Structures are given as structure tokens and as C-alpha cells.
Amino acid sequence: MFELSEELTLVRDSAREFAEKELMPRATQHDRDGHIDAGLLKAIGAMGFWGLTVPEEYGGAGLGNLALAIVLEELNRGCAATGVTVSVHNSLLGAPIKKFGNDAQKQQWLPKLATGEVLGAYALTEPGAGSDAAALSTRAVRNGDHFVLDGNKIWVTSGSMAGLVLVYARTNQDAPKAKGITAFLVPANTPGMRVGKKELKCGIRGSPAVELIFENCRVPATSVIGQIDRGFPIALDTLDGGRIGIAAQAVGIARACLEEAVKYAKVRQQF
């Protein structure tokens, strides 16, 4: 029988208490408003949930994916919009910087990600490149010590609230689809990047899914994470980790549904 360590039990209990006290009372309002309470985002930082997997040397908790999954299950039980925001931040931005970023990128971004000073997003999907993500057409053309990005990304979770976005663009037009893609760290205030359409969703509406538009968006070559033309393996590796978070989210939502169903069954008056 699998049992949590004392440390992970404490992590779970703190996340559960936070979800019950802070998330459950706000979840319906998040859904109605279409965004998460700004004060709650700060409270998540105070709990250390933004930096769960960030190494301690950069101000994070230095925990692994098991701890993250445990926390995400509890948070999503309280509010799935909040849970997916924490998941994307940790799994789809913090994790690839930690694994593939150079020392300068880690020092610049991980401390800010750990506190929630900067929130993260992940931009891969395009109108013509969804399931076949390697078919993306967003371009990044070298111009001296910069790259110029042009194209559209869609369904970017947290895209309108993020301070840093991991963007995938084609840097080699002649290479086979998956071979000429590069990953870029693009701050949200970069000229030439703007938020477009916000999607209307059936649920989890407090977590925005938006279009990001890149028009003559200049980013320094130092923003490349990993190697030029070798960004697609980073995309796939990152998504593998992200699936852990989404699985934990599903378990948390299912727990909440079951608990509500049992509660209702005990009080329902039939006929």
C-alpha cells in the first residue's frame, strides 16, 4: 500500500485547507466573472504553490511532480480554473526553464515564477496546427542578434494574464516539420505581441484561453531556450509533464463531483 511521506502529507493538508477556505467560496464567482480573483493569485504565492517544483536556490519549494500532482488534485477539487492556472505555470513554463534553460534564463525567471511575480503560459497550438502541432506556421526570422516573430497562437491558457510565454516558432522553412522549430521565452510586454480573441468555454471559465498575435515581434537571440531548430522535442517533453497535472486536475474534479453527489443523495426527497 502506498503511503505519503510526512512531508507530502503536510503539503496535501495545507493545499486541502487552502482549497476549502479560499477556493470553494470563490469558484462560482470565478466562473461567472471569467477571471480569477487577483487577491487569490497573491495568496497562492504566499502558500508557495507557484514555485512547487522550482529549485530552492531560486526561491522555490524544490519539490517534484508527485508533490505538484497532490497539490493540483486538492486545488482543482476547490476550483478548476485556479487549479489549471497553477498547473500550466508549474508544468508548462517553470519545468522547461528548469530543464532546458541556461543559467542566465534560470536566474532571470525562476525566482519571479516561484513567487508569482510573473505568471506563465505556453503557446504551441495554432488555427492550422492542433493535433499535428509540428505543422505550426508561426515564423521566427533571424535579424542580427534578434529574431522577428510573426503568426497566431490559439487556446493559450492564462495567455491574457501571463507575464512570460513559452512560444514555439519555425526558424527553418526548409527543414522537415518537426526539425525546424525553436522555443522562445517571450515577455508579455514585448512590442509586437498582443492578446486577441478570448474563447467562450463551456466550463473552467475563470481560466482564460486566448489568441496571441505576433506581428513583427522582436525578441533577442538570448530568449531561445535550448537549441535553435531543436524546440519541438522540448514541446513534447513539456507536454508529457503537463499531462500529469491535467490528470491530477481530472481526479480533483471527479472527487468534487462525487462528494456533491453523495451529499445531495443524502438529503434528496423523492416524490
ZIFENDA-V46152 format. One record per pair of residues at least 12 apart in sequence whose C-alpha atoms are under 7 Angstrom apart, sorted by sequence separation. I is the first residue (numbers start at 1). J is the second residue. If there is no record, write none. Layout:
((I:J) (I:J))
This chain:
((138:150) (139:151) (169:181) (170:182) (198:210) (48:61) (138:151) (168:181) (169:182) (197:210) (198:211) (137:151) (138:152) (168:182) (169:183) (196:210) (197:211) (72:87) (168:183) (195:210) (196:211) (52:68) (94:110) (167:183) (168:184) (195:211) (196:212) (166:183) (167:184) (195:212) (196:213) (166:184) (167:185) (194:212) (195:213) (94:113) (166:185) (167:186) (193:212) (194:213) (165:185) (166:186) (193:213) (194:214) (164:185) (165:186) (193:214) (164:186) (165:187) (192:214) (193:215) (164:187) (165:188) (192:215) (163:187) (164:188) (192:216) (193:217) (163:188) (192:217) (126:152) (162:188) (191:217) (93:120) (126:153) (127:154) (93:121) (125:153) (126:154) (92:121) (93:122) (124:153) (125:154) (140:169) (89:119) (92:122) (123:153) (125:155) (139:169) (140:170) (141:171) (89:120) (138:169) (139:170) (140:171) (89:121) (138:170) (139:171) (88:121) (123:156) (137:170) (186:219) (122:156) (121:156) (160:195) (50:86) (121:157) (53:90) (121:158) (186:223) (121:159) (185:223) (50:89) (51:90) (184:223) (185:224) (50:90) (54:94) (184:224) (185:225) (121:162) (183:224) (184:225) (120:162) (123:165) (135:177) (183:225) (119:162) (120:163) (121:164) (122:165) (123:166) (124:167) (134:177) (118:162) (119:163) (120:164) (121:165) (122:166) (123:167) (124:168) (134:178) (118:163) (119:164) (120:165) (121:166) (122:167) (123:168) (36:82) (118:164) (182:228) (182:229) (160:208) (181:229) (182:230) (183:231) (158:207) (180:229) (181:230) (182:231) (157:207) (158:208) (159:209) (160:210) (179:229) (180:230) (181:231) (182:232) (27:78) (157:208) (158:209) (159:210) (179:230) (181:232) (27:79) (58:110) (59:111) (157:209) (58:111) (156:209) (157:210) (24:78) (60:114) (155:209) (156:210) (178:232) (19:74) (23:78) (24:79) (59:114) (155:210) (156:211) (15:71) (19:75) (23:79) (54:110) (154:210) (155:211) (154:211) (172:229) (12:70) (16:74) (20:78) (153:211) (154:212) (171:229) (8:67) (12:71) (15:74) (19:78) (152:211) (153:212) (15:75) (54:114) (152:212) (153:213) (152:213) (51:113) (151:213) (152:214) (50:113) (51:114) (151:214) (50:114) (51:115) (150:214) (151:215) (50:115) (149:214) (150:215) (50:116) (149:215) (150:216) (48:115) (149:216) (150:217) (148:216) (149:217) (148:217) (149:218) (45:115) (148:218) (45:116) (147:218) (148:219) (146:218) (147:219) (85:158) (93:166) (146:219) (147:220) (146:220) (147:221) (145:220) (146:221) (145:221) (85:207) (81:204) (80:204) (81:205) (101:225) (81:206) (82:207) (100:225) (101:226) (81:207) (100:226) (96:238) (92:238) (92:239) (91:241) (92:242) (91:242) (87:245) (83:249) (36:206) (34:205) (35:206) (34:206) (35:207) (31:204) (33:206) (34:207) (35:208) (72:245) (76:249) (80:253) (31:205) (34:208) (31:206) (69:244) (73:248) (77:252) (30:206) (69:245) (72:248) (73:249) (76:252) (77:253) (72:249) (76:253) (73:251) (74:252) (77:255) (69:248) (73:252) (77:256))
